[in-house]
Amino acid sequence: MKPLILRYLFAVTGGVIWALHFSREPLLVSSWIALSPLLLLLCFRDAGRLAFVHGFVGWMVALSWIPQTLVTFGKIPLPGAIPLTGLLAAFLAGFQAVFGWLGASLWRRWPVARLLLLPSLWVALEWLRTYLFGGFPWNLAAYAWVDVPGALPLAAWIGPYGVSFLVVLTSAGAAAAVERRRWEPAALCCLVPLLLLPIAGRWSRHQSEIEIAAARDIEGIGVPVRLLQPNIRNLAEWDPVAVVRDFQKVVALSAESCEPGTLVIWPESAGWPLIYGHDDRRLEEVMEAMAARGCAVLFNSSFPVDGSSYNSAFLVSPGRAVVRYDKRHLVPFGEYVPFRGLFWFVDKLAREAGEFRPADHFVLLPWGREKLGISICYEIVFPGEVAAQVRQGATILVTITNDAWYGDTAAPWQHFRAARFRAAENRRPLLRAAITGVSAVVGPDGSVWSQIGVFQEGVLRARVVGEKGLTPYARAPWLVPLLCTLAALGGLTALWLRRPLRE
């Protein structure tokens, strides 16, 4: 590893390996040591640069679905789309560069304390990434453990950041074992999750027979829901014939699903380009007909306001006033353009880009005895915002999305993993309607009760039972990342104070 080229090849390889853990199928066994190459790079003086290379390559691989999206819908040539993706990857890799720069001293100077301080530093930077410049909490380290038994139920106690801590902890133990050529660090760091995961898994199995019966759509148990996945691909060019055909498909699926007392959920953009409550009444007529048959419909439409629009979810129920939720967290460069003067050329990356405005508050949509906590597409990746809905009384979580922009890639699955964590963190059933997939009914423990894969058409039928209790995470979603941040700052401060004494 002394030659410079070998160190950078090691960083590149480690970045690719880490990215593969966010592909369509998670890698369960290797996820316990997937960050060990990054941690071994902390041995070197140029650890910050090596960590940046690791992060840049990892993000370019994990977000490899972005360039084709820019080509297809943004009309940007591939030679331009790749550098644009590289800008995002470089920004995200900057967090890993800071991890390498600050973590190198912890790694070299404190052989024992580093096993706790380095995972704390990683979590602190993930927490910062969640909020800085609007936030991009995509592919948190925790999601590499989405199918590790017990990881999702454990998130109800320590949240995604706590699970990220454990992911880095096991990798740190493996890296320390390699460096010191002793097995004890690896065994010690694996022991902690090996104790916690079975306990969390056993706790989640107190799931009642009522919930299990609801998952199987047994009559009389829970409330009936129907999730539509019409498999409508986004149009790269305007085609009025295709627009009419796609809308008719959605209406036909809805008619088949509409039963008295049932909630029918349309995915995001299913009624596009029709605007509810606007001049064209076709959308209103469909909703009125559905309500007349006795079913409620949750659907997406823009809502014009003051020369702009909200991206909204409407709930139309028989005999009740229409209620509306407005999206609060918009997709940068998709629903609004940050720093428009600098990025003027991206105004057309997505239809209606830059035309939406964020809502300044959220509302819960009442449906019978339940209260629906809505997340439109991108919002589901923000753990604290979903937990806030639960604290306000949400009994069922619903997310509607349009992942058709990204094709049959890893993106819909990466998005879906975040949704599974939100269900488990808050111990709430979650309903996900995606226009081309993945649509799913997710149990309160994060398990998948039923799903429809990417680019398939169908309707998911299930019954759900709302939950009212608050998990430790939902009560204080800030607690674990705050403790990790304080631990990392404390360790770095102590290291800085001790340095002059050694010199």
Secondary structure in CASP SS format (residue, H / E / C, confidence):
PFRMAT SS
TARGET T0000
AUTHOR 0000-0000-0000
METHOD secondary structure of the structure
MODEL  1
M C 1.00
K C 1.00
P C 1.00
L H 1.00
I H 1.00
L H 1.00
R H 1.00
Y H 1.00
L H 1.00
F H 1.00
A H 1.00
V H 1.00
T H 1.00
G H 1.00
G H 1.00
V H 1.00
I H 1.00
W H 1.00
A H 1.00
L H 1.00
H C 1.00
F C 1.00
S C 1.00
R C 1.00
E C 1.00
P C 1.00
L C 1.00
L C 1.00
V C 1.00
S H 1.00
S H 1.00
W H 1.00
I C 1.00
A C 1.00
L C 1.00
S H 1.00
P H 1.00
L H 1.00
L H 1.00
L H 1.00
L H 1.00
L H 1.00
C H 1.00
F C 1.00
R C 1.00
D C 1.00
A H 1.00
G H 1.00
R H 1.00
L H 1.00
A H 1.00
F H 1.00
V H 1.00
H H 1.00
G H 1.00
F H 1.00
V H 1.00
G H 1.00
W H 1.00
M H 1.00
V H 1.00
A H 1.00
L C 1.00
S C 1.00
W C 1.00
I H 1.00
P H 1.00
Q H 1.00
T H 1.00
L H 1.00
V H 1.00
T H 1.00
F H 1.00
G H 1.00
K C 1.00
I C 1.00
P C 1.00
L H 1.00
P H 1.00
G H 1.00
A H 1.00
I H 1.00
P H 1.00
L H 1.00
T H 1.00
G H 1.00
L H 1.00
L H 1.00
A H 1.00
A H 1.00
F H 1.00
L H 1.00
A H 1.00
G H 1.00
F H 1.00
Q H 1.00
A H 1.00
V H 1.00
F H 1.00
G H 1.00
W H 1.00
L H 1.00
G H 1.00
A H 1.00
S H 1.00
L H 1.00
W H 1.00
R H 1.00
R H 1.00
W C 1.00
P C 1.00
V C 1.00
A C 1.00
R H 1.00
L H 1.00
L H 1.00
L H 1.00
L H 1.00
P H 1.00
S H 1.00
L H 1.00
W H 1.00
V H 1.00
A H 1.00
L H 1.00
E H 1.00
W H 1.00
L H 1.00
R H 1.00
T H 1.00
Y H 1.00
L H 1.00
F H 1.00
G H 1.00
G C 1.00
F C 1.00
P C 1.00
W C 1.00
N C 1.00
L C 1.00
A H 1.00
A H 1.00
Y H 1.00
A H 1.00
W H 1.00
V C 1.00
D C 1.00
V C 1.00
P C 1.00
G C 1.00
A H 1.00
L H 1.00
P H 1.00
L H 1.00
A H 1.00
A H 1.00
W H 1.00
I H 1.00
G H 1.00
P H 1.00
Y H 1.00
G H 1.00
V H 1.00
S H 1.00
F H 1.00
L H 1.00
V H 1.00
V H 1.00
L H 1.00
T H 1.00
S H 1.00
A H 1.00
G H 1.00
A H 1.00
A H 1.00
A H 1.00
A H 1.00
V H 1.00
E H 1.00
R H 1.00
R C 1.00
R C 1.00
W C 1.00
E H 1.00
P H 1.00
A H 1.00
A H 1.00
L H 1.00
C H 1.00
C H 1.00
L H 1.00
V H 1.00
P H 1.00
L H 1.00
L H 1.00
L H 1.00
L H 1.00
P H 1.00
I H 1.00
A H 1.00
G H 1.00
R H 1.00
W H 1.00
S H 1.00
R C 1.00
H C 1.00
Q C 1.00
S C 1.00
E H 1.00
I H 1.00
E H 1.00
I H 1.00
A H 1.00
A H 1.00
A H 1.00
R C 1.00
D C 1.00
I C 1.00
E C 1.00
G C 1.00
I C 1.00
G C 1.00
V E 1.00
P E 1.00
V E 1.00
R E 1.00
L E 1.00
L E 1.00
Q E 1.00
P C 1.00
N C 1.00
I C 1.00
R C 1.00
N C 1.00
L C 1.00
A C 1.00
E C 1.00
W C 1.00
D C 1.00
P H 1.00
V H 1.00
A H 1.00
V H 1.00
V H 1.00
R H 1.00
D H 1.00
F H 1.00
Q H 1.00
K H 1.00
V H 1.00
V H 1.00
A H 1.00
L H 1.00
S H 1.00
A H 1.00
E H 1.00
S H 1.00
C C 1.00
E C 1.00
P C 1.00
G C 1.00
T C 1.00
L E 1.00
V E 1.00
I E 1.00
W C 1.00
P C 1.00
E C 1.00
S C 1.00
A C 1.00
G C 1.00
W C 1.00
P C 1.00
L C 1.00
I C 1.00
Y C 1.00
G C 1.00
H C 1.00
D C 1.00
D C 1.00
R C 1.00
R H 1.00
L H 1.00
E H 1.00
E H 1.00
V H 1.00
M H 1.00
E H 1.00
A H 1.00
M H 1.00
A H 1.00
A H 1.00
R C 1.00
G C 1.00
C C 1.00
A E 1.00
V E 1.00
L E 1.00
F E 1.00
N E 1.00
S E 1.00
S E 1.00
F E 1.00
P E 1.00
V E 1.00
D C 1.00
G C 1.00
S E 1.00
S E 1.00
Y E 1.00
N E 1.00
S E 1.00
A E 1.00
F E 1.00
L E 1.00
V E 1.00
S C 1.00
P C 1.00
G C 1.00
R C 1.00
A C 1.00
V C 1.00
V E 1.00
R E 1.00
Y E 1.00
D E 1.00
K C 1.00
R C 1.00
H C 1.00
L C 1.00
V C 1.00
P E 1.00
F C 1.00
G C 1.00
E C 1.00
Y E 1.00
V C 1.00
P C 1.00
F C 1.00
R C 1.00
G C 1.00
L C 1.00
F C 1.00
W H 1.00
F H 1.00
V H 1.00
D C 1.00
K C 1.00
L C 1.00
A C 1.00
R C 1.00
E C 1.00
A C 1.00
G C 1.00
E C 1.00
F E 1.00
R C 1.00
P C 1.00
A C 1.00
D C 1.00
H C 1.00
F C 1.00
V C 1.00
L C 1.00
L E 1.00
P E 1.00
W E 1.00
G C 1.00
R C 1.00
E E 1.00
K E 1.00
L E 1.00
G E 1.00
I E 1.00
S E 1.00
I E 1.00
C H 1.00
Y H 1.00
E H 1.00
I H 1.00
V H 1.00
F C 1.00
P H 1.00
G H 1.00
E H 1.00
V H 1.00
A H 1.00
A H 1.00
Q H 1.00
V H 1.00
R H 1.00
Q C 1.00
G C 1.00
A C 1.00
T C 1.00
I E 1.00
L E 1.00
V E 1.00
T E 1.00
I E 1.00
T E 1.00
N C 1.00
D C 1.00
A H 1.00
W H 1.00
Y H 1.00
G C 1.00
D C 1.00
T C 1.00
A C 1.00
A H 1.00
P H 1.00
W H 1.00
Q H 1.00
H H 1.00
F H 1.00
R H 1.00
A H 1.00
A H 1.00
R H 1.00
F H 1.00
R H 1.00
A H 1.00
A H 1.00
E H 1.00
N H 1.00
R C 1.00
R C 1.00
P C 1.00
L E 1.00
L E 1.00
R E 1.00
A E 1.00
A E 1.00
I C 1.00
T C 1.00
G C 1.00
V C 1.00
S E 1.00
A E 1.00
V E 1.00
V E 1.00
G C 1.00
P C 1.00
D C 1.00
G C 1.00
S C 1.00
V E 1.00
W E 1.00
S E 1.00
Q E 1.00
I E 1.00
G C 1.00
V C 1.00
F C 1.00
Q C 1.00
E C 1.00
G E 1.00
V E 1.00
L E 1.00
R E 1.00
A E 1.00
R E 1.00
V E 1.00
V C 1.00
G C 1.00
E C 1.00
K C 1.00
G C 1.00
L C 1.00
T C 1.00
P H 1.00
Y H 1.00
A H 1.00
R H 1.00
A C 1.00
P C 1.00
W C 1.00
L H 1.00
V H 1.00
P H 1.00
L H 1.00
L H 1.00
C H 1.00
T H 1.00
L H 1.00
A H 1.00
A H 1.00
L H 1.00
G H 1.00
G H 1.00
L H 1.00
T H 1.00
A H 1.00
L H 1.00
W H 1.00
L H 1.00
R H 1.00
R H 1.00
P H 1.00
L H 1.00
R H 1.00
E C 1.00
END
